[in-house]
Amino acid sequence: MLTPLGRLDKYAASENVFNRQMVARSLLDTLREVCDDERDCIAVLERISRLADDSEPTVRAELMEQVPHIALFCQENRPSIPYAFSKYLLPIVVRYLADQNNQVRKTSQAALLALLEQELIERFDVETKVCPVLIDLTAPDSNDDVKTEAVAIMCKMAPMVGKDITERLILPRFCEMCCDCRMFHVRKVCAANFGDICSVVGQQATEEMLLPRFFQLCSDNVWGVRKACAECFMAVSCATCQEIRRTKLSALFINLISDPSRWVRQAAFQSLGPFISTFANPSSSGQCFKDESKNSEDSSAEDKDRMRDNDVVEEEHRRPEDAPSDLSAPHSSARLESLEGCAAKTPGHSAGDVPAPVDSSLLCTLSSESPQEAASNDENGRKPDTNSKSASRPDAGTSSPEATPLDQDMFNSFHFWRTPLPKIDLDKELQQDPEERLSPERTGDVPAAPLPGPPNITMATRKELEEMIENLEPHMDDPDVKAQVDVLSAALRASSLDAHEETGGVEQRSELQDEVCVSELPDCNISHDTCVPLISAAEENAEATPDYVHGGADVSPGDGFSPDEDRRPKVQDVVPQALLDQYLSMTDPSRAQTVDTEIAKHCAYSLPGVALTLGRQNWHCLRETYETLASDMQWKVRRTLAFSIHELAVILGDQLTAADLVPIFNGFLKDLDEVRIGVLKHLHDFLKLLHIDKRREYLYQLQEFLVTDNSRNWRFRAELAEQLILLLELYSPRDVYDYLRPIALNLCADKVSSVRWISYKLVSEMVKKLHTATPPTFGVDLINELVENFGRCPKWSGRQAFVFVCQTVIEDDCLPMDQFAVHLMPHLLTLANDRVPNVRVLLAKTLRQTLLEKEYFLASASCHQEAVEQTIMALQMDRDSDVKYFASIHPSSTKLSEDAMSTASSTY
């Protein structure tokens, strides 16, 4: 018999902890009981303040869980209890942020974020009561756990409080926390939320205040901090200008991709595709389908200026003896990259201690060593092509942007050590053999006779392989270096076996072959400048690497190396080439072992974004990667591509889609159900992009979707019915009748009701399309088939399906009512005498709730209306009570489709 306040006072003073918990849990109910009296409301709020001082943590935590609900109540009843939240509740929330109990702190943090999200805290209170407390909690002398949690709260509340408060109150302390030398947990929290802060404060504050801190965090000695930086890299990039993104962030990201920690590399590769997408330029991405007029000259003016500056730098570092040598490899420009940091390296540096400054836009790594470059070229049997040198190398004193690599390009060990794909023309191989035999005539080296057979590895090359293996052995802890050593060791063993199999007459045969080659090639100008010396000192790679790239970038199909479109150099000017090379390397099997087993899936997931960024004019850079992913052994990779192939088709346009995507699309149609569902869900989106003739070819394959690996996979057939509804607009009435009609009728008889329901909609839309066609004979034939196969079906479920189809046709106005009365209604009314009650129930609902609401049957006193009324009267006297009920009720606004699943359709 106590009043609400009396009951509150009694249990709040109880020594039983559970009673006090119950008081905290019932505070909102108490407030609602006394909300009419302002003094009682204030009294309850004062008791909340006293309860907040409870010594039991569970009571305080329970109280804090109720605060957001009480605050919402106070907001709704603000006229009667003004300033209640600001005076009584907010101080409790803020005080609990520094509570000794972890559970209480966590609860108060969640309550604070909920209050901010619901905008229940005034802006003045945020500035004067919340932010000062958080800043004090992040002071250097604060408790470690409290400091870490306070930083996290500051980062999470930044998007809620806006740019002004974040810049004035949160940003300075956030920058200090990024440099916390004692607590790596604090730095990790800052790194994890760095992107959110950047998106709030905008571009200027990001570039002036946050980027220097971000560079420090990316080079932190704790791998968890660097991993957090890699995960938020895209958000940081979106908050910077294009110039900084290209010159600074790209090189910084290459640092993370080559990080010693596998977890950092894994996070970096997952963020690589999203980071590349931030370079997208709407003017060059080719948004319009069937617009093939775009070209690759869409780079901005600042990009062109920077490329001209790079040309000057390249020209200063060029020496006459550093001629481009390896021009026969079609992908040389994509595999070899230049570094200004490497070009500036002094001869005293060894290959292993190349400096890698973090703040520099150009980065040298351990794997960017020219001795391995030259050795790999010799190992793979690639020699200089002297006939093409003059066509591909610019004259002295001149340089062009197309021939000069960007300063962000760097060496890629994967592309270098990978065995070239065996796409070699026989005539080309015969033409290069003489030059390969002449190439050992080099300054300062003893000529070595080439070994017969495919490897063609010289003695000098084997010596170099041994030296490189020795140089790399101290760095065997790096998985990439270990993989390189394995490849070199295998090549060395193969060359040794070939050497033992050689007879003593190799040198004589080599001399005779050289004489024949010289006589057969009179136009071949052989000089010491055109031959690449075997590089035996690591200090020469600083100036040799840029020349390799400079020469390789000029190779084009027109130079006679590869007339095939697929072998064009994978070079573009939209994103830094080093980023694209790393992205293309994600399909390499070794990456799955050294980085992430699902790295190919991440590559497939971000490929449409990368393709949109590069534009359709640079699709040749991604074509091979896409084909590799489409044939990946993991079905999850192929499934990812199948779900996005329609988006990629929009990006590429109709010509590239027909040439490159249609074959892959056809392969997905025959794949596992897990892959086919991705194609099926967007079947209409993809087919509408194809030419009408190409589109008609898929009519023959639609029937195959009815067959699944698991017959219980009914959602597959339901999706097929949904897509067929959309496909009706893409095909002619004859095609619809010949190919889509059998599938639709098959789905109408499916064992699963959900599939049948969608199929009824499909058939009704098909009736509408065929009836409006000229002539309407296809529509009449379809109606006759419905009557024959379903209206007179020996199974009651088929007859019920016929009623469902008629009901859908009436609701969606698929047929004019006069045509419906002629073609379908007579057969529908005959079902009033059906022996199965479920059919009669559905018929009664259809006639009463759907048919009689049509104007045609309300306004005209025709024979059709009389037949309907007689049928309804017969159903009202039916022996089944449900049939009587639905035939007697007044027509309702509720359509059959809204309640039939709970009645007739659920009975079978």
Secondary structure, DSSP 8 states (H G I E B T S, - for coil): ---HHHHHHHHHT-S-HHHHHHHHHTHHHHHHHTTT-HHHHHHHHHHHHHHTT-S-HHHHHHHHHHHHHHHHHHHHTTTTSTTHIIIIIHHHHHHHTT-SSHHHHHHHHHHHHHHHHTT-S-HHHIIIIIHHHHHHHTSTTS-HHHHHHHHHHHHHHHHHH-HHHIIIIIHHHHHHHHT-SS-HHHHHHHHHTHHHHHHHH-HHHIIIIIHHHHHHHHT-SSHHHHHHHHHTHHHHHHTS-HHHIIIIIHHHHHHHHT-SSHHHHHHHHHHHHHHHHTT--TTTS--STT-----S----HHHHHHHHHHHHHHHHH--TT--------TTHHHH----HHHHT--TT--SS-----SSSSS---TT--HHHHHHHHHHTT----HHHHHHHS--TT---TTTS--TT----HHHHHS---S---HHHHHHHHHHHHHTT--TTS------SSSS---HHHHHHHHHHHHHHGGGTTSHHHHHHHHHHHHHHHHHHHHHHH--TTHHHHHHHHHHHHHHH-TT----TTTS------GGGHHHHHHHHHHHHTT--GGGTS--SGGGS----SSS-HHHHHHHHGGGSHHHHHHT-TTHHHHHHHHHHHHHHHH-GGGTHHHHHHHHHHHT-S-HHHHHHHHHHHHHHHHHH-HHHIIIIIHHHHHHHHTS-HHHHHHHHHTHHHHHTTS-HHHHHGGGGTGGGGG--SSTT-HHHHHHHHHHHHHHGGGS-HHHIIIIIHHHHHHHHT-SSHHHHHHHHHHHHHHHHHHHHSSSTHHHHHHHHHHIIIIIT-SSHHHHHHHHHHHHHHHHTT-S-HHHHHHHTHHHHHGGGG-SSHHHHHHHHHHHHHTGGGSHHHHH---HHHHHHHHHHHHHHT-SSHHHHHHHHS---SS-HHHHGGGTTGGG-
